[in-house]
Amino acid sequence: MAVVCLGLGFLLTLKKPKKFVFYAREGIVSVALAWILISIFGALPFVLNGDIPNFTDALFETISGFTTTGASILSDVEALSHASLFWRSFTHWVGGMGVIVFMLAIVPLTGGYSAQLMRAESPGPSFGKLVPKLKESAKILYLIYFGMTIIQILLLLLAGMPVFDALCMSFGSAGTGGFGIRNDSAASYTVLQQAILSIFMILFGVNFNFYYLLLRHDRKDAFRMDEVRCYLLIIAGAIAMITFNVRSYFGSLFLAFHHAAFQVASIITTTGFSTFDFDTWPTFSKGILMFLMFCGACAGSTGGGIKVSRVLILFRSMRLQIREFLHPKAVSTLQFDGKPLDKHTIKSTSVYLSTYTFLFILSVFVLTIDPRWDFMTDFTAVTATFNNIGPGLAEVGPSCNYGGLSILSKYVLMFDMLAGRLELYPMLITLVPSVWKRT
């Protein structure tokens, strides 16, 4: 398949366009089409080797991999060949930092073209470069990403995990994807191995600008990042509450803390690994996990969801609005990372959340057409795919899969996975007819 893709790519490069300029429209559409095409070609190995003979199921699995969702149609993962298991996990690693970011790190594009491509794929309410040259920014991101992945693999090997498992599980947690290579996800690994996975899931959910600032010895600016501090506080609070709530499910407070920490790390980073069927936990704990599903990790990380930065901006905007009602003559500004936040970012956050809500409700409505599943299944299936998490609750819970959904439901969820990973707009803009008209 690699040879076929290279051959087709070479043929496409033979005809040079008269104008090679990427404006915002071209960049957004190119990113959306690139993700669709790479998913189609990525599904072919599953079909050709017979592991997933149905193309729709193979495409669902592949899109779930590249978007780092981890939602699977497979009921018996261990029946797959090692080649398919490795490819499944590797799609997480490539998709985690971004297919286009990966290409920008190795393909020699010049001018402002790269910015339009990277902006369309970058997660979060705003886009920024680490260094003036965008190609260098992409390289820095992938060097940090690659280095952290290698460290995790080595630590898992030292903890006694088999080489193949260490590679696949590291790819899954680095990309915050969650495709396991065992039917019980991560439940059969040792407590130490699970603890390493928990720590690295949390680390990969941190904004990568934080690591760049640390490497540059700019610790003051790094720890000034409001989003990172809020992200860690949410994790600590969620772990404490769930540990207290599920302590009777386990033989000791330590095990309750361990499983709570693993599941919180897995859900907030939208990884989707599990050590326990959290669908059997009390409603209070499931409610916390549901909040974490929507919240997601930091912007500029490999995690999905709405992003902690947007949640933080939303709450601060609400607080600012209440203050203005109480003190109409007072001059107030919304602060973020110790600096005033520009109105464009605040407006774009509000519009994003409105668009997100509309698409979410529409997707749930379409899924309810299939009468075989209850509302909880439909609601959490959309939640888990739109936020690139993987497992939901009820019939798509940690011990179940998406294989029984209708073809219509699968294609709706595939769109949701792509839209969630690409921050909604690239997929939506691609559907606008006027975008395809010549100007």
N, C-alpha and C positions, 0 to 999 in steps of 0.2 A: 504493500500500500504506500509505503514511503516513496518508492521509485515512481509509482503512478502519479502521486501528488507532485513530485519534483518535475516529472515530465510535463504535466499539465501546466504547472507554474511557469516552466521554461517557454512553452508555446505561447502563453499569454503575454510574456514579456517581449515577444518578437515584434508586435505592433506597438509602436510608441505613440502616445497621444500628442496632439499638437500643443496643447497646454497642460503643463504638469503643475497645477496649482491647487492646493487643498484649502478651500474656504470652510467655514463652520459646517455648512450643509453637506459638502462632500466628505468631510472627516467623519461626521456622525453616521451617515449612510454607509460609508466604507467599513466602519467598526461593526455596525449591526450585521451587514452582509458577511463580513469575515467570520464572525462568530457562528452564523448560521451554516456557512459552507464548511468550516472546520468541524462542526458537529456532525454534518452529513457524512463527510469523509471519515471522521473518527468512529462513526457507527459501523462502517463497512467491515472492519476486522471481526467484530462480534458475529455479523451475519455470515461472512465467508467461512469462518472456522466452525460454525454451527452452534456456538455457545448460546447465542441469542438469535435464532433464525428469523424471528419476526422483526421486520425493519422498524416498525413504530416503537416496539419495545427497546430495540437496540439504540434508536435515536433518543428515546427518553433517557436511557441509561447514560449515553454519551453526553447529552446536554446537561444532565445532572452532574456528571463528572467535571466538565469544563467550567460550569458555573459554580462549582464547589458546593453544590446542594447536598448531594449524598442520598437523595431519595431513590430507592431502587425498586424495580419490578420483579426482582429475583427472590424466590422463596428458599433456594438452596445455593448460597454463594460458594460454598466449598466444592460444589460440583463443577465449577469453572476451571479451565486450565490455568496454569501458573502465568502463561502469557497474557490471558485475558484479565486475570486479577492484577497483574502488574500494570497493564495498559489502563485499566479502570482507575487505579490509584495515581498513575502518572498524569492523567488528565487533570486531576485535582491540583497537582503541583504546578503545571503549566498555567492553568486557569486562575490559580490563586493570586499571583501577582498581576496576571493579565496577559492574554495572547499578544495584544498589540504592544504592550510595554516590552515583552520579550523580543518582539521583532525590532522595535526601536533600538534595543540594546545591541543588535547585531547587524541590522540593515542600514547602509549609509544613506539616510535621507537628510537633506539640508533645507535651510530656509525655515519658514513658519509652518511647513506641512506637518511636521511631527507634533507640534503643539495641538493642532486640531484633532489628530488621532488620539493622543494621550488624554486630552481633555474629555473626550467622549467616553473613555473607558475608566477614568479615574473615579474611585468611590469617594463620596463626601460632598458637602455643600459648596466647596470651593476648590480650585485647582492651583497648585503652586509647584514651582521647580525648586529642587534642592540646590542646584548650581545653575549659572546662566545658560549653559548648553544643555538642551533637553536630552540629547543622546547620553551625555555624562550622567544626568539624573537617573535615566533608565538603568545604566550600568551599576550605579551606586545601589539602587533599590535591589537589583538582582544579586549583587555581591553580598549584601546584608542577608537577603532571603536565602541564598545558597549556603552561606556560612552558618546560619542558624539551623538549617536543615541538617547539615553535616554534623553539627554538635549534638543534635537530638538523636541522630542515627547511632553515633558513637556511645551516647549515654544508655540508649536502649540495649545495645549490644553488651555493654558492661553489666547491665541489669539482667542479662541472661536471655534476652529475646532472640529467637532465630534471625539470621541475616535477612531472609526474604520478608519476614514479618516486620522487622525493624525498618526496612526500606519502604514498604507499602504503608505502614502506620505513620511513618514520618511524613510521607508525601500527603497523606490524608489530613494530618494535624497542621502541617505547614500551610497547606492551601485552605485550611479550615473547611474541608470537604466532608469527610466522615464515611467514605466507603471502607467498610471493614473487609477482611479476607476470611473471617470466621462467621458462622451463622449467629453467634451470640455477640457480635460486634467486638467489644473489648472486655467482656465479662470474664473470659477465661485466662486473662493475663494476671500476673502477680500484682500485689498491692503496690510494690515499688515501680513496676512498669506502668501501671495506671497513673501513679503519682507523677511520673515524668511526662506522660501524655497530657495530664491536667495542666502542669506548669507551662508546657510549650504551647498548648492551645491558647492559654491566656496571653503568653508573650507574642504570639502571631496575631492576636487581636488588637495589639497596641499600634498606634499610628507610627509608621516607619520613620517619619521625621524625628521622632523621639530618639530612636537609635542613632540616626545620623548626627543629631546634636550631641549625643553622648560620645560618639566616636571623634567628634570635632572638639571634645573637651569643653563643650558649652553647656555644662550641667545646669546653670542658672536658668537658661531659656528652656531647657528640656523639662525640668520639673515645674516650670511655670505654665505648662500646657494644661488648661482647665479640663479638656476632654479626657486626658489620660488619668488625671486624679479622680474625676467623676466615675470613669470606667472601673477603676480599682475599688472605689468606695461601693459602687453598685454590686460588684462581685462579692466583696466582704460581707455586705449586709444580707445579700441573698443566701450566701452559704450559711451564715449564722441562723437565719430564720428557718431555712429548710432543715438544717441539722437538728434544731430543737423540735421541729414538727415531725420528723421521721425517725426520731431516736428509738421508738418502740419497734421499728421494723428490723432493726439490726441488734446484734448481741452486745454491742458496746457503743459508747459515745464516739470513740475514734472511728469505727467503721461508718457510723452515720455521717460524721464529718467528711470522711474520705469520699463516700459515694455522693454526698451533697456537693462537695467541691468539684468532683469530676463532672457531674451533670450540669452544674452552673457554668463551668468553664466551657463545656461542650455546647450548651444552648446559646449563651450570650455571644460566643464567637461564631455561632451558626455552623459548628463542625458537625455535630450529629452523632458522634460516638456515644455508646451507652454501656454502663456496667450493670445496670439494673433496669427493670421495666418500670419507668417512672409513671406510667399510666395507672399503676396500682397505688401510687402515693396519695396522701390526703389531698382534698380539693385546694387547700391553702397553698401547698407546695406546688401543685400543678398551675395554680394561678400565678405564682411568682415566675415559674418557668415560661408561662405564656407571655408575661410582660417582657421577659428577657428575649423571647423570640422576636418580638416587634422592635425592641430597643437595638439589639445587635451590638457589634463591636465598634471600634474607633474608625473614623474616616482615615483613609490612607493606609489601612491594614488589609489583610486578606479576608477579613470577616464580612458578613452581609448584614441584612437588617436595615432599619431606618438610619442607624448610626447614632452613637452617643452625642456627637456634636450637634446634630439636628434636635435631638430631645432636649439638650441643654439650652440651645437657642430658643426653642419653643417655650420652655418654662420661664426663661429670663424675659422673653417678650411678653408673656402673660403678666409677670410680676411688674414689668415696666408699665404696661397698660393700666394695671390697677393703681399704680402710683400716680400716673397722669390723671386718672379720674379723681383721686383724692386731692392732688395738688396740681391743678391745671396750669398754674403759672410757673411751676418748677421746670428747669431745663435738665432733662435726663438723657443719658446715652446708654446703650447696651454694650457692656464690656465683655470681651472674650480674650483670654490669654493676656490680660492686663492692658488691652488696647481697645479703642472704640470699634465696634463692628459696623461696617458700611451697610447702608440701606439696601443695596442690591442683594447682598447675601441673606439679609433678613427676609426680603421679599421672595427670593428664590426658594428659601426654606419653606415658607408658607405655601407657595404654589406647588412645590414638590409634595408636601404632605396632603394637599387637596387632591392632586393627581393620583397619588398613592392610594388614598381612601376610595376614590371613584373606581379605579381598576380592581382594587381588592373586592369591593362589593359586587362589581360586575362579574368577576371570576367565580365568586361563591354562588351567585345567582345561576350562572351557566351550569355549574357542577350539580346544583339541586335538580336539574332536569332528569338526571339518572336517579330513579326512585329506590335503587338497591341500598343506598348508603344513607345513614342518618346525618343530621345537620352538623353534629360535632366532627364527624369524619370529613365532610365537605369543607367546613370552616378551617379546621386545622391543616387539611391538605393544602389549601391555598396559603395559609400562614407559613407552613413549612417550606413551600416551594418559592413563594414570592420573596421570602426573607432568606432563601438559600440555606435552610437548616437541614432538612432531610426528614427525620421522623416527626410525626404529629401525634395525635391522640386517637383513641377508638380504633377504627379499622386500618388506620395508617400509623399506628403507634410503633414504639421501638421493636416490638416482637412481631410486627406485621410488615406488609409491603404494599406497593402501589399497583401490583400486577392485575388486580381484579377490577380496576377502574375501566370505564368505557373508553373507546378510542377518542371521542370528543373531549372527555375529561383529561385524557393524557396530553392532547395537543394544547388545551388551555393551560395546563400546568407547565408544559414545555415553554410556552410563551411567557408565563409568569417567571420561570427560572431565568430566562434570558433578560427579561425586563428588569427583574430584581438585581441581577448582576451588573447590568449596564446602566443602572440608575434611571430607568424608565424611558427617558426621552429618545435615545437612539432607536429603540424598537417602535415607539409611537411615531416618530418622524418618518421612519421608513414606510409606514402605512399611509402617509399623506400623499394623494395623487399629484399635487402641485410640485412636490419635491423632484419628481421624475421628469418634469417638463424642462426643455432646454431654455437656457437664458441667454 
